[in-house]
């Protein structure tokens, strides 16, 4: 399983955002996803970044932007403790 950072900027409708949001959650292995910051997901997935990106491209509107990038257990963040615990226990375990 690989951890990814996905940033999605929805410039279309709210319904499109909800559709992409649900799709990203489906990509997450064993329900390992976190959405704490606006338009930013951290997931753990069996898929490659390219596979995730291609599926998002099919679901997103032509005006939407997104980034899918593999992340490593080398980070600094200023989030609530529950978010830090989730990262440690479910993303970088």
Phi, psi and omega in degrees: 000143183237136176275139180228148169256126178238124176243127185231122178252105183271115179255007180252221187275163176296323180295325177294319178300316180296324178295315180292320177303313179295322179295316179299318178298325177294328180292335185287129177286133174054036178060033181263087177217154179221131175233092183249327180253146182308132176060021184228123177243149167237124181229163170242127188219156173276347183278162173274165177300320180296318178297315178299313181299318180295320179290322176296320180299323178291327183272329184285160175279166183297339183264354182276153178238148175206159179225133175236121183220136177290138180240158182242165178282056178214087189215161171229138179205157179236080182236165175301155183304321181297326177289318177298318178298318179298315178303312182295315189274333188238340180256313183253032180281000000 
